[in-house]
Amino acid sequence: MKLLMSDYNVTLVNNKMSEFFVKFHGPAETPFAKGVWKIHVELPEQFPYKSPSIGFMNKIFHPNIDELSGSVCLDVINQTWSPMFELINIFEIFLPQLLRYPNPADPLNGEAAALLMRDPKAYAKKVESYVDRYATPEDADQAGEDDEDDSDEEVTNSPLRKKVVGNGHTNGNGNGNGNGVTKASNGNSNGNGKINGDADGQQEEDDEDDTMSDMGELSDEDGIMGEMDD
């Protein structure tokens, strides 16, 4: 793969050749010139006969790049890809051309497209402000890492961490059904995320069982004490 042997900074994901990140620098003599972006690349099983999937990990202000998802509207990637193309062509030719010659008639970012058509100088200034705020080398290094940390924190601090006892199971559409008892901090939970307020009733039954068990233990102790008296 020519891309790996080039001067581009390439980082494999889980040591897989089918998924990696590439550091991409904005083309010279454009408002993007000082920017550095982390590009996520994923190769389908049919590659090179099917085009790769690419996306910007840190923000960029461009009519043909979605600001939130980072997805790219580029014909050579989405429609006219050829197995004759090399991955390095994406970073040496296709992306630089896209940044130099945006197409506001087919936008993924309507605000950027409208501003480019209405006031190109204001568009260039906003591009530069995004570069300063979101496309420094440090931003490119950290892009995507905050999202992973947030996901881990959400799982760890979830109020619905629960223990499942019994034979509970989940059907194909994600709705939880079964005979198991699910204990949760604020109720029983089914597979589609809805909370059923049955936990209190189950807890009361458990408390009654515990009380009866305690009474039985007390009765046994009384019998032992009686035998000692005899």
N, C-alpha and C positions, 0 to 999 in steps of 0.2 A: 504494500500500500504506500503510494508516494506521499500521502499526507503525513504518515508517521516518520518518514525520512526527511521531511522538510523542516524548515525553521519554526513552524507553528508549534505552540505549546499544546500538546494533546494529552489528556488524562483519561485512561480507560476506567469504566465503571465495572467494579467487581472482576477486573482483569478480562473482560469480554471484548472481543474485537467488534461486536455488533452494537455497542453502546459506549459513547465517550463524550468528553467535553473538549472544545477547541477555543483557545483565546483568539479573538478576532479584533484587529485594530481598524478604526475607521479610515476610509480613504483620504489621502492628502488633498488639500485645497477644497475641502468641503466643511460644513459646520460640524461634521462627525469626526474630524481629523484627530482630535485629542482623545477620543473615546476608546475604551477597551470593553469588550463584551464577552461573556462566557456563552458559547453556543452549544446547545445540547444536540447531539446527533445520534439517531437510532436507525440502524439498518434492518430492513425487513429480510425475511428468509429468502425472498426472491431477488435480492440485490445481486448484481447490478441491473437486472432487468426491470426491477421496480425501484422507484426513486426513494432516497432516504427521507427521514423525517427530521426537520431541523427547527429549532426555536431559540429565541433570545432569553437567557436566564435573568439578566438585569435589564432595567427599563430603557426604552429608546422611543423617541418621538418621531414617528415616520408614518406617512399615510398608508403604507402597505404592510405594516407590522402591528399586530395587536398589542396594545400597551400592557394589558393584564396577563395574557397567556404567553406572549412572545411569539406566537405563530406567525408565519411569513406567507404572504401572498406573492408567489413568484412562479410564473408560467413554466420556467424550465425545471422547477422542482415538482410542481403539481400536475403538469399536463404534458410537457414536451420532453421529459427526461429520456435520455438514450443511454444504453449500456456502454456506449463509446465514451461517455463522460467519466472523468476521474473525480474523486471526492475533493481533491485539492482545487479543482475548478470552481467549486462553490465559494471558496474563500479568496481565491485570486481573481476571479472574474465575476461570478453571478452576484454575490452580495455587494461587492464594491459598485457594480453597475446599478444595483437596486438603490443604494444610498445616494448615488450621484444623480440618478434620473428616476425619481419617484413617479408613480402613476396615480394621481388624485382621482381619476375617473373610476378606479376599481379599489376603493379603500377598505382597509380593516380598521383604521382609525379615522373616523369621520371628522373629528376636530382638527387633526393635522392636515387632512386633505382640504378642508374648507379654508384654513388659515393660509396654506400654500397658495391656493388660487386667489385669495383675497389680498394677501399682503406677504409676498415672498421674503421681504426683509424681516418682518416680524416672525415668520416661520423659522428663518435661520437663527434668530436670537433665541427662540424657544428651544430649538434643537441644542444649541450650545448650553443653555441652562440645564437641560436634562443631562448632557454630558458631564457637566460640573457636579451635578447632584447624584447621578446614578451610574456613571460609566468611568470612574477612576479605576486604576489597576486594583486598588483595594476592594472596590465594589465588585469587580469581576471575580476576585478570589472568593468573596463571601457569598456570591449569588447562589441562592438555592439552599444554603446551609440553615438560614433562619427558619425557612418553611419546615425543614426536617425536625429542628428543635421544637417548634411549636406543635408539630404532630405528636412527638414523643411526650410532651408535657400534657397535651389534651388526654392521651391515653392513661397516663399515670394519675392525673388528678380527676379523672371521670367520676362523677357521683354515683354511677351505676355499675361500679365494680362489684361483682356478685359471685356467689358460690352456687353451683348447680348440683343438686343431689337427685339421683334417680335416673329414669330412662328418658329424659327429655330429648326431643329431636326437632330438626328444622326441615320444612318442606322446601320445594324448589323455588317458591316465590319469596322465601325469606321470612315467612310467618312462623314463629315458634309454636309447635304443638307437642304435647307429650304428657307423661305421667310424673315427671320430675317436679320437685318443689324448688322454686327459684327464690332465694333470699336476697333482697336488695335493700339499700338504705332508704329508698322511698317507693317501694312497691315492686310487684312482679313485672317483668319486662318481656314482651314478645319480640320476635325477630325483626319486625318493621319499626322498632324504636318507640312504640306506644307503651305507656306505663299503665298497668291495671292496678287499681287500689285494693288488691286482695291480700296484701302482705299483713295488714293488721289482724284480719280474721285468722290467717294461718298462724300468726304469732300467738293469738289468744288460745288457739287449740294446743299449741306447743306448751304454753304456760300451764294449761289445765293438766296436760299429761305429766309435766314435771311435778305439779303439786300432788297428784295422785301417787306418783312414784315415791315422793318424799313421805307421804302418809303411810305407805306400805313399809318403808324402812323404819319409821317410828314404831309401827305395830310389832315388827320383828324384834326391835330393841326391848319393848315392854315384855315380850315373851321371854327373852333371855334373862331380864332382870328378875322375873317371877321365878325362874328356875334357880337362880342364885339364892333367892330368899329361902326356897325350900331346902 
